[in-house]
Amino acid sequence: MIAELCPGGMEFKKLGELGEFENIGVDKKIIAGQKSVMLLNFMDVMRNKHITKDILSMEVTASDSKIEKCDIKKHDIFITPTSETRDEIGFTAVVDEDIPNAVYSYHIMRYRLYEKNNITPYFISYLFESEDLRNKIFKASKGLTRFGLSTKDFSKLEIPAPPLPIQQEIVNILDKFTELEAELEVELEARRKQYEYYRGKLLTFNKIWGWGSRQLTMSEICLKTENVKWKEMSGLKFQYIDLSSVNRENNQIIETQIISSENAPSRARQIVKTDDVIFGTTRPTLKRLCSITSEYDNQICSTGFCVLRANKEVVLPRYLFFTLTTTDFYSYVENNQEGAGYPSIANNKVMKYKIPIPPLEEQNRIVEILDKFEALVNDISIGLPAEIKMRKQQYEYYRNKLLTFKEAA
């Protein structure tokens, strides 16, 4: 089709030529005298490729002018324009239907095409996943602690603009891949719910087991940790664990950077040791949480983490980890985080959280059961996670093949 319809190569166009970017947005507030509307927010775009009215769950208020300017129409493309990590910039979701009485958050950006059709919005959304466009976004992003692109920056990005029949064929193929992966994800989600159910049962002692369990705060069961003394560590190199290092899906460290006293970021201040549990306190409901393995013993992590070092005479490190994955803990986090646009929870608030502390033998029994469940839903070498990983690799391979074009001279 490309040889027939684009014999001289593919035409490329700037995104600003094809549509208009807007990032006016609405705040997450309830103000007396304004109209009540539903809000499309950052996480809605992060978690979904398609937006329907059923996805919106947050209610806010907005003025008549904001409701008019920040409306949500069928085939609008919404983009995550900023984040504390560059990898989370440029996530997209396409609106599948007009959504009345709804507005979008000021944390996301709306891209509305000048020429309406049922194909191009989905084609462009797939392009935002391609290596070529993600590299362009990465290079164009600016910032120190938070990175992003402005509407002007996005407008300047160039993308291939094939004829509609080619766009349609590519979208059809990639849709089939995503459907296959989605089926596996649904099954895995069912397994995760099963895991969460039994985790909740096993960690609810008074109601389930019929015997009381003492409750202690994190500060009572954790040992003191230490900060880096860079002057005493001159010339040494360390692996640096920042917020982007922790995979939120499987609670593991996926990448680090090598630092020394000469090039250490200002936030690289805490020493971590084997069996420590680190919890991301910046935007804490994103659940950046993991156990430190021996590979990262005596390495460095960001101040964006609360480092929890279990007193093993009282609590097992893995038991401590599992208690921080519960809905009870994240309800506590939501109630104690501060800041609207960039929420965080203070370390001293985390240390005040209470958990039940049964005998070590009982903790070990619980950990053994939950480790088996976690392996089933998170271990990428076995079962569903392994199959999903292979499907993703297959999808990414063909996606990049299908979305790589020779530009016309």
C-alpha positions in Angstrom: 0.0 0.0 0.0 2.8 2.4 0.8 4.6 1.6 -2.5 1.3 2.2 -4.3 0.1 5.3 -2.5 3.4 6.9 -1.4 6.0 5.9 -4.0 8.3 8.8 -3.2 8.3 8.3 0.5 6.1 9.4 3.4 5.0 13.0 4.0 5.8 14.2 7.5 3.8 17.0 9.2 4.1 18.9 12.5 1.4 18.1 15.0 0.5 21.7 15.1 -0.5 21.5 11.4 -3.0 18.8 12.1 -4.6 20.0 15.3 -4.7 22.3 18.2 -3.2 21.7 21.7 -5.0 23.2 24.8 -4.0 22.9 28.4 -6.3 25.3 30.2 -7.8 22.6 32.3 -9.8 22.6 35.6 -8.5 22.2 39.2 -9.6 19.4 41.5 -11.8 21.6 43.6 -15.4 22.1 44.8 -16.3 25.8 44.7 -19.7 27.1 45.8 -21.8 28.7 43.1 -20.1 26.8 40.2 -21.6 23.9 38.2 -20.9 20.3 39.2 -19.0 18.4 36.4 -17.0 15.2 36.0 -13.2 15.5 35.7 -10.9 13.6 33.3 -7.6 13.4 35.2 -4.0 12.4 34.7 -4.3 8.8 35.9 -7.4 8.3 33.6 -5.1 9.0 30.7 -2.2 7.0 32.1 -4.3 3.9 32.6 -6.5 3.8 29.5 -6.1 3.9 25.8 -9.8 4.7 25.2 -11.8 7.2 27.2 -15.6 6.8 27.8 -17.9 8.5 30.3 -17.8 5.4 32.5 -14.1 6.0 33.2 -14.6 9.4 34.8 -15.0 9.1 38.6 -14.0 12.4 40.1 -16.6 15.2 40.6 -15.5 18.8 40.7 -17.0 22.3 39.9 -16.2 24.7 37.1 -17.4 28.0 35.7 -19.5 28.2 32.6 -16.5 29.5 30.6 -14.2 26.7 31.8 -16.9 24.1 30.9 -17.1 25.5 27.4 -13.4 25.8 26.9 -12.4 22.5 28.5 -15.1 20.2 27.0 -14.5 16.6 26.0 -15.5 15.6 22.5 -15.4 12.3 20.5 -11.9 11.7 19.0 -10.2 14.2 21.2 -6.7 13.0 22.1 -5.6 13.6 25.7 -1.9 13.6 26.6 0.2 13.6 29.8 2.4 16.6 29.2 4.5 16.6 32.4 5.7 14.2 35.1 8.6 13.8 37.6 10.0 11.2 35.2 10.5 11.6 31.4 9.1 8.1 30.7 5.6 9.2 31.8 5.4 12.2 29.4 3.4 11.6 26.3 0.9 8.9 27.4 -2.2 9.3 25.3 -5.9 8.3 25.3 -8.5 8.8 22.6 -12.1 9.8 23.5 -14.6 7.3 22.0 -17.7 9.4 22.6 -18.9 12.9 23.4 -18.9 13.3 27.2 -21.3 16.0 28.3 -21.0 17.7 31.7 -17.3 16.8 31.8 -14.0 18.7 31.7 -10.4 17.8 31.7 -7.8 18.4 34.5 -5.1 21.1 34.1 -2.6 18.3 34.6 -3.3 16.9 31.1 -3.4 18.4 27.6 -6.1 18.2 24.9 -5.2 17.7 21.2 -8.2 18.3 18.9 -7.7 17.6 15.1 -8.8 20.1 12.6 -10.1 17.5 10.2 -12.4 15.0 11.8 -12.4 11.3 11.0 -12.6 7.9 12.7 -9.1 6.8 12.0 -6.4 9.5 12.5 -6.9 10.0 16.3 -6.2 6.3 16.9 -3.3 6.3 14.5 -1.7 9.3 16.2 -2.3 7.7 19.6 -0.3 4.6 18.5 2.4 6.9 17.1 2.9 8.3 20.6 4.0 4.8 21.6 6.5 4.5 18.8 10.3 4.6 19.4 10.7 7.5 17.0 8.2 9.9 18.6 9.1 8.9 22.2 12.7 9.7 21.5 11.6 13.1 20.1 9.5 13.7 23.3 12.4 12.7 25.5 14.9 15.1 23.8 12.4 18.0 23.8 11.4 17.6 27.4 12.7 20.2 29.9 12.9 20.4 33.7 14.9 19.6 36.8 12.7 17.8 39.3 9.7 17.7 37.0 9.9 17.3 33.2 7.5 18.3 30.4 6.7 19.8 27.1 4.6 22.9 26.5 1.8 23.2 23.9 4.4 24.9 21.5 6.8 22.0 22.0 4.2 19.4 21.2 3.1 21.4 18.1 6.6 21.3 16.7 6.9 17.5 16.8 6.9 15.9 13.4 5.0 12.7 12.6 4.3 10.7 9.5 1.0 11.5 7.8 0.1 8.6 5.5 -3.1 8.4 3.5 -6.2 7.2 5.5 -6.2 3.7 3.9 -2.7 3.1 5.3 -3.6 4.6 8.7 -6.7 2.3 8.8 -4.7 -0.8 8.0 -2.1 -0.1 10.7 -4.7 0.7 13.3 -6.5 -2.6 12.5 -3.4 -4.6 12.9 -2.3 -2.9 16.2 -5.8 -3.2 17.6 -5.7 -6.9 17.1 -2.4 -7.1 19.1 -3.8 -4.9 21.9 -7.0 -7.0 22.1 -4.9 -10.2 22.5 -2.9 -8.6 25.2 -6.0 -7.2 26.9 -7.5 -10.7 27.2 -4.5 -11.8 29.1 -4.5 -8.7 31.2 -8.1 -9.4 32.2 -7.2 -12.8 33.4 -4.2 -11.5 35.3 -6.4 -8.8 36.9 -8.6 -11.6 38.2 -5.6 -13.3 39.7 -4.5 -10.1 41.3 -7.9 -9.6 42.9 -7.7 -13.1 44.3 -4.2 -12.3 45.7 -5.4 -9.0 47.2 -8.4 -10.8 48.8 -6.3 -13.4 50.5 -3.7 -10.8 51.5 -6.4 -8.8 53.2 -7.7 -11.9 54.9 -4.3 -13.0 56.1 -3.4 -9.5 57.5 -6.7 -9.0 59.3 -6.1 -10.8 62.5 -8.7 -9.7 65.0 -11.6 -10.4 62.6 -10.4 -13.6 60.9 -8.2 -15.5 63.4 -10.1 -14.8 66.5 -7.1 -13.8 68.6 -5.8 -10.3 69.2 -2.7 -9.0 67.7 -0.6 -6.1 69.0 -0.3 -3.1 66.7 2.9 -1.1 66.5 3.9 2.0 64.5 6.5 1.9 61.8 8.9 3.8 64.1 8.5 1.1 66.8 9.4 -1.8 64.4 12.0 -0.1 62.2 15.7 0.6 62.9 17.3 3.9 62.2 18.7 4.4 58.7 21.6 6.6 57.6 22.2 9.3 55.1 25.2 9.6 52.7 28.3 11.4 53.9 29.7 12.3 50.5 32.9 13.8 51.8 33.9 10.4 53.2 32.9 8.6 50.0 34.9 10.6 47.5 35.9 8.5 44.4 33.4 5.7 45.2 30.6 4.8 42.7 27.1 3.8 43.6 23.9 2.6 41.9 21.3 5.4 42.4 17.6 4.4 42.8 15.2 7.2 42.0 11.5 7.2 41.6 11.6 6.0 38.0 13.8 3.0 39.0 10.9 1.2 40.7 8.4 -0.6 38.5 4.9 -0.1 40.0 3.5 -3.3 38.3 5.8 -5.8 39.9 7.5 -3.8 42.8 11.0 -4.3 41.5 13.9 -2.1 40.6 14.2 -2.1 36.8 17.1 0.4 36.2 19.5 2.6 38.1 22.2 5.1 37.2 25.8 5.1 38.3 26.8 8.1 40.5 29.6 9.4 42.6 30.1 12.3 44.9 31.0 14.4 41.8 27.8 13.8 39.8 25.3 12.8 42.5 21.9 14.5 42.2 21.0 16.6 45.2 18.2 14.1 46.1 20.7 11.2 46.3 21.1 11.2 50.1 20.0 7.9 51.6 21.8 4.6 52.0 19.8 1.4 51.5 20.6 -2.2 52.6 19.5 -5.7 51.8 15.9 -6.3 53.0 15.1 -2.6 53.4 11.6 -1.6 52.1 11.4 1.7 50.2 8.2 3.5 49.7 7.9 6.5 47.3 6.4 9.4 49.2 6.1 11.7 46.2 2.7 11.2 44.6 2.4 8.2 47.0 -0.7 6.7 45.6 1.3 5.7 42.5 2.6 2.9 44.7 6.3 3.0 44.1 7.3 0.4 46.6 9.9 -2.4 46.6 12.1 -4.6 48.8 15.9 -4.1 48.4 17.7 -7.2 47.2 21.4 -8.0 47.8 22.2 -6.5 44.4 21.5 -3.1 45.8 23.0 -3.5 49.2 24.8 -0.3 50.4 23.6 1.7 47.4 21.9 5.1 47.3 18.3 6.1 46.9 16.4 9.4 46.5 14.9 11.4 49.3 11.7 10.8 47.5 11.6 7.4 49.3 10.9 6.6 52.9 13.4 3.9 53.8 12.0 1.3 56.2 14.6 -1.0 57.9 12.8 -3.8 59.8 13.9 -4.8 63.3 14.1 -8.5 62.5 13.6 -9.4 66.2 10.1 -8.0 65.9 9.0 -8.0 62.2 10.1 -9.9 59.1 11.1 -7.6 56.2 8.7 -9.4 53.7 5.9 -9.1 56.2 6.5 -5.4 56.5 6.5 -5.2 52.7 3.2 -6.9 52.3 1.5 -4.7 54.9 2.4 -1.7 52.8 0.6 -3.1 49.8 -2.8 -3.2 51.5 -5.8 -1.0 50.9 -5.7 0.0 54.5 -2.2 1.5 54.1 -3.1 3.4 51.0 -6.3 4.7 52.6 -4.0 6.1 55.4 -1.7 7.6 52.7 -4.6 9.3 50.9 -5.8 10.8 54.1 -2.4 12.1 55.1 -0.8 13.3 51.8 -0.5 17.0 51.2 -0.5 19.2 48.1 -3.0 19.3 45.3 -1.0 19.3 42.1 2.0 17.4 43.4 0.9 15.5 46.5 3.4 13.9 48.9 3.3 12.3 52.4 5.9 13.2 55.0 8.2 10.5 56.3 7.1 11.1 59.8 3.5 10.4 58.8 4.6 7.1 57.2 6.4 6.2 60.5 3.2 6.7 62.5 1.3 4.1 60.5 0.3 1.1 62.7 0.4 -2.5 61.6 -0.5 -5.7 63.4 2.5 -7.7 64.7 1.7 -11.4 65.3 4.5 -13.8 66.4 7.4 -14.3 64.0 6.2 -17.9 63.2 2.8 -16.6 62.1 4.5 -13.8 60.1 6.6 -16.4 58.3 3.5 -18.5 57.5 1.7 -15.5 56.0 4.8 -14.5 54.0 5.2 -17.9 52.5 1.6 -17.9 51.3 1.7 -14.4 49.9 5.1 -14.9 48.2 3.4 -17.7 46.2 0.5 -15.5 45.2 2.8 -12.6 44.3 4.9 -14.9 42.1 1.8 -15.9 40.2 0.8 -12.3 39.4 4.2 -10.6 39.3 7.0 -13.0 38.3 7.9 -12.3 34.7 9.5 -15.7 34.3 6.4 -17.8 34.9 2.7 -18.0 34.1 0.6 -15.1 32.9 3.2 -12.3 33.4 5.6 -14.3 31.2 3.1 -14.7 28.4 2.0 -11.0 28.6 5.7 -10.0 28.5 6.1 -12.0 25.3 2.9 -10.5 23.8 4.1 -7.0 24.6 7.5 -7.7 23.0 5.7 -9.0 19.9 3.4 -6.0 19.8 6.3 -3.5 20.2 8.3 -5.1 17.5 5.5 -4.9 14.9 4.4 -1.5 16.1 7.8 0.0 15.5 8.0 -1.8 12.1 4.6 -0.5 11.1 5.2 3.0 12.3 8.7 3.5 10.8 8.5 5.3 7.4 11.0 6.6 4.9 10.5 10.3 4.6 9.9 11.9 1.3 12.8 13.9 -0.1 
